[in-house]
Amino acid sequence: MNAPWKSGMSAARDPFAAFICDDNALDTLRPVVAELGWAPEKCAKGGLRNAIQSLSVTSSPNILVVDLSECSDPLTEINGLAEVCEPGTVVIAVGQVNDVRLYRDLLASGIHDYLLKPLAASQVRDALNDAQAVFSAPKAHDAQGAKRHVSTAVVGTRGGAGASTIATSLAWLFSDEEKLPTALLDLDVHFGTGALTLDLEPGRGLTDAIDNPSRIDGLFIERAMIRANTNLAVLSAEAPISAPLMTDGAAFVQLEEEFRQAFEITVIDMPRNMLINFPQLLADVNVITLVCEFTLASARDTIRILSWLKTYAPHARTIVVANKVQVGMGEIARSDFEASIERKVDFVLPLDVKSATRAAKLGQAFVEANKSAKMAGQLRTIANQVLSTSDEDVETEEPAGKKSLLGSLDLKSLLSTSKAAKPSKPASPAKTKNKSKGPAKADA
């Protein structure tokens, strides 16, 4: 309902309509409507069901007031209104249930405001003036020209590396601290945790999009996505594991295109199998955040994915993030890991079980639940690096150096280094490393 406003969107619409259940509320509303220059006749008798029936055959007004007094389950029934409302309609709900949770849930569903009965003229006037401001504010923004859009895909080299934790945290930082309209797309259709991490019900939006790509438009995006906060909308799924993913990827590409129109930031939580199966998804991605661990398996797969990205996404900047790192406890030392992948690891995030547990219990993103944690500070730095990359400056990214092929990963050398006892002298590690390279060259 409250989708991003676009110039010219309201030209062919009525400015106002209301569907109110009782006469007392109508008597309060009509004089205020007339005072604002609208037709009092647009205040009709009837509640939410009447509004849905009427708007199913007529265009939506710019501002819509609906009465929820006759609804037994307002949150469920409001979805029916989303089905018939066009993008950009500002909806004000009226009801008689004084419940803070209901108020917050209604705002999260896309309602602009909720007024409690009995209505007061001053209360109605303020709400309608505030709704009008929604249409005036974006016009100045439009004058700035086409806005920048930054898209980042977060990919884990191995399952359990923590890519989803980082994706939800980045999305939260963009939306909450940077105040940027942000979309979080969780492409793990069967086992995604994007909505679960933020204590949200994923809904059927993503599975509906996969089944019917032709339905994807601004109205679909508005109805299907779940609000985590004012600026963050989430599209996730928990598809039945008995139903395999049957798509050519067209739905995902269309979703990305709609996100570019409706949001300033897109964060894609992209499982590595989706990366390989649908390389077209990276066509408009500016930054790829590759999440790895200091393990043999992760080193192998980091090499393979970096090589793949060089071929299929040469335009995108790649940030390598090592996660869940314990000092002195990894299978591979950082220096050996960087030598094997032939590039630096940009960020090293420590293992913080206590903070992760706290976030899970609160149903919040890691950075929201642990704002002062060391890892939260590093995630903010990652977010700033993503934001510093625009559609223009990704083209000036320096060309990547010669990437390592899978055969360049000397597993025998790394394994011997990781199992070796701590040296008594500082010079020992270098000697061990030099010795380990001998057999590798002989084999070659």
N, C-alpha and C positions, 0 to 999 in steps of 0.2 A: 504494500500500500504506500508506505512512505519511501518509495524508491527515489534515487537522485533525480532532482528536477532538471529539465532541459528546456532551453529557450524554445518558445513556440508550442510547448506541450499543452498549455492551457488555453490556447486561442479558441478552440471549437467547443470548449466545455462550459457548462453552467458554473458560476462562481461558488454556488453554495446549495446544499440540500440537507434536510434533517428528517429523521424518522423517530418520533417521540411517542412513548406509550400513553402518558397521562396529560390531562388538560392543564393542570397547574404548571407543569414544566413548559408546555407549549405557550401558555400565557406569559411566562417569563422570557422565553426565547424570542418570540416574534417581534416585540418592540426593539430589542437589541439588533436583530437582523435588519429591521427597517432603518434603524439609525446608521447602520453601516452601508446602506444603499442597496441592499439585496431585497428580493421579493419575499415578503412574509408567507406567501402561498407555497414557497418551497419547504416550509415546515409542515410535514405531513404527519398524520396520525398512524402510529404503528412502530414496532421496534425493529430489532435486527433482522428478523425473518422477512419483514416487509421490505427492508432495504435491499436484501439479497435478491428478492423476487423482482424488484423494480430495476436494479442495476444490471440484472442479467439480460435485459432487453433495451437498455438505454446506456449512454455513455456516463462515465463517472464524473461528478462535479470536482472542482478544485478542493473544496472543503466539505467534508461530510460529518454530520453529527448523528450518531446512532445510539439508541437506548437499549441497554442490556438487561433491563429490569425483569423481562419475561424469560430470560435465558437460565436454564438449569445448570448449564456448564458453559460459561462465557468463553473460556479459553479454547474449548473445542469448537464451539459454534462460530467463533470469529474467523476460523479458517475458511468457512464458507464465504465470508465476505471477501477474503483475499482472492478467492477464485474469480470473482466478478469485478473487483476494483482494478482500474488501470493504474500503471505506475505513476507516481507523483501525487496521488490523492492523499490529502492530509485528513486523517480520521480522528475525530474526538469522540470518545465513548462517554456515555452517561449511565450511571447506575446507582443502586442504593446499598451496595455491600461495601462497608468501610473496612477494607483489609489491605494492609501494606503489601503483602505478598501478591495479591491479585493485581494491585496497581503496577508493581514491578514486572509481573509476567505479561500484562497487557502491553506495557511499553516495549518489552523485549520482542513481542510478536509483531510490532510495527505500528501500534496505536500511538498517536502523537500525544494525547493527554486523556486523563480520566477525571470526570467531574462527578461529585457526589451530590445526590439529591438530599433535600430540596435545593433547587437551583437558585442562585442569587444573580441579579442582573449584572453586578460588577464582576462576578466570577466568570460569567459567560462572555462578557465583553473582553476581559483580559485574555481568555482562552482563544477567542476568535481573532483578536489582534495578533496574538502570538502565532497563530496558524497562518495568517496573511504574511507575516515576516518571513516564513519559509520560502515564499515565492519571490520576495524581493531580494533576499540576500544572495542567492546564487547568480543573479543576473550580473552583478559586479564581477563575480568570479569568472563567468563566461567571457567577459571582456578581456581577460588575461590571455585568451587563446587556448589552444589545446594544452591540457595539463599533462604533466609527466606521469608516466606509469612505470613502476618498477615491479618486476616479477622475479621471485626467487624460488627455486626448487631445492628442497632439502632431501638428500638421498643418503641412506645408510649403506655402507659397504657390506655390512653383515646384519642379520636380524638381531635385535637387542642392543645395537650400538647406541641407541638413544636419539635417533633422528626425529621421532615424533615429539619427544620432550623439547628438543630444540626448535622444531617447527612451531609448536603451540606457543612457546615462549617468545619467539620472534614476532609472531602475529600479535601477541598481547602487547609487546613493547611498541610496535608500530601504531596500534589502535589506542592504547591507553596513555602512554607517555608522549608519543609524537602526535597524537590526535589526528591520525590519518585514516580515512576510510579504507578498511582492510578486509580482504577475503581470504579465508583459510580453506583450501580444498584438500581433503584427505582422500587420496586415490587408492587406499587399501580398502576395497569395497566390502570385503568379508570380515576383516579383523581390524579395521581402523580404530584408532583411539582418540582422534581429534576431538570429537564431541564428548566422549567419556572423560577425557582429561579435564575438560571445562565444566563437567557435571551437567551436560545437556543431553536431551534425547535427540538422536541423529535424524529421525524422520525418514521419509521415503524419497526425498528430493533427488538424491544422486542416482538411485536405482531407476526412478522415473525418467531422469535425463538420459540414462544409458538405453532404456527401452524405447524412448521416443525423442531422438535428437531434434526432430523438427519442431518440437514444442518449446525449445529453449529460446527465450527472449527475456527482455527486461522484467516483464510481469512474472514469468516463471522463476527467475532468479530471486525476485523479491519474496515470492510465496514459499519457495523451497528452502531458502537459507534460514538458519537459526541464529538469532542474535545472542552473542556472548556479552557484549557491552554496546554502548552507543555507536562505536565505530567498527566493531568487529562482527562479521557475519561468517558462519561456518557451514560448509556443505560436506557432510560425512554420511556414512551408511553402515549398517550391520546386516548386509544381505545374507540370506540363508546359505549355509555352507553346502547345501545340497544343490544350489543353483550356480553353475559355473558362469564365469564372466564371458558373455557373448557380445563382443563389440569390435568394430574396426577402429575405434578411437575417435570417430567423428564427433561424438558427444563431448568428449573432453576438450577437443579443440574449440568447439562452439562455446563451451563454458568459459574457457580462457578469454575468448573474444568478448563475451558479455561482461566479464570481470574488468576488462580494460576500459569499458565504457562506464561502468558503475562504481569502480573503486580506484584508489591511487596506488594501492599495494596489493599484490597477490602472493600468498605464500602457499606453495604446493608441497604437501607431504607425499613424496613420490617413492613408493617401494621400488627396489632395483629391478624387479621383473617388469614393472610398468615402464621403466626407463628403456629397457631393451625392446619390449614389444611395441611400444609406441614412440619412436624417436621424434615424430612430428610434434610431440608435446613441448619440446625444447626450442621450437622455432622462435618463439617470442620471449623466452626466458633470458633475463639479463645476468642473473647471478645463480650459480649452482653451489650450494653448501654441501660439501661431501663430508659425511660424518664417519669416522673410522675409530678403531681401537688399536693399541699397540700389541697386536697378536699376529702370528704367522698367517692365519687365514685372512685377516683383514688386510695385511700388507699385500698379499697376493691379489685380492679383489680390488684394492685401491689402485694398483698398477693397471689392472685390466680396465677398470672404469675410466681412469684418466686417459688411457689410450683411446677408448671408445668415444669419450667426450671430444677429444682432439679431432676426430673424424666427423661426428654428428652434431656437435655444438661448438664449433670453433669461435663463434661470435660471443659466447658467454664467458664471463669471468668465473673462475673456480676458486672457492675458499675451502681449504682442507682443515677440518676440525677434528682433533683427537679427543674423544670423550671417555669418561670413567677411568681416568688415569690415576694410578696409585704409585707414588714415588718408590722406586726400587722393587716394584712388584710385577712389572709387565713382562710378558714373554720376550719382547724386543725392546731394546733401549731406543730412545727417540732418535739418536744419531744414526743408528743402524736402520731404523724405519725410513728416515729421510733419505739415506743413501740408496735404499732399495727402490723407492718411488721416484728418486732423482728430482726432488723438489722439497722445499721447506714445508713443514706443518705450520699453518698460520696461527692456530689457536690450540691450546692444550687445556681442557676442562677437567678439573679434579673429580674423583668419585666422591659424592656427598650423599650417603645413604639417608642420613637423618633429615636433610632438607627435602630430598625426593619423597620420603615417607610423609613428611608434613604436607607437601603439596597434594599428594594422593588423598590423604585424609580430608583435606579441606575442599577437594574438587576444584582446584585452581591451577593455573599455569605455574610452572616452577618459579618464574621471576615475580609473579604476583604474590605467591606465598612466602618467598624468601628474598625480599627486596634488598637486604643488606648482605646477602651471602656473596662470597668471592666469585662463585660461578655466575651469579646474576650480573655482576659488574662486567665480566667477560662477554656475556651474552649481549649486553648493551653495546659493547664495542663492535661485536659482529653485526648487530643491527645497524650501527652507524656506517659500517663499511658497505652494507647492502644498499643503504639509502644514498651513499655517495656515488653509486653507479646509476647512471641514467641511460635512456635510450640512445643518447648521442655518444657518451664517453666510453661505452663498451666497445665501440668500433676502434678506439685508440688504445685499447688494451695491448700491451706488448706481446708479441707472439710467444707462444709457449716454447720452451726448449725441447730438445730431443727427449721424447718420452721413453720410459723403459718398457720393453716388451715383457711378457710373462717369463720368458726364459732368462731374463736378467736377474730374477729374484733367486739369490743363492740361499735356498732354505737350509742347506746343510750348515752353511756358515752362521746364519742367524740362530739356528737351533743350538749350535755349539757355544755361541756367545751367551745366549740366554741361560744355558745350563751351567756355565762356568762359575766357579766360586769367586767371591769378591777378591780382587788382587791386593797384595800387601803393598805394592809400589804403584805410583801413578802411571809409570811407563808400561805396565803390563797389558792394559787393554789394547794399546796400539800394536804391541807385539802379537797378541792373540789374533787381532784383526788381520794383520799382515799375513800371518801363517795360514789363516783360513782361506785366503784368496788363492794360495798356490794350487791346491787340487782343482779348484774351479777352472783355472786357466789351463791346467793340464787336460782336463776333460774336454774343454773347448777345442 
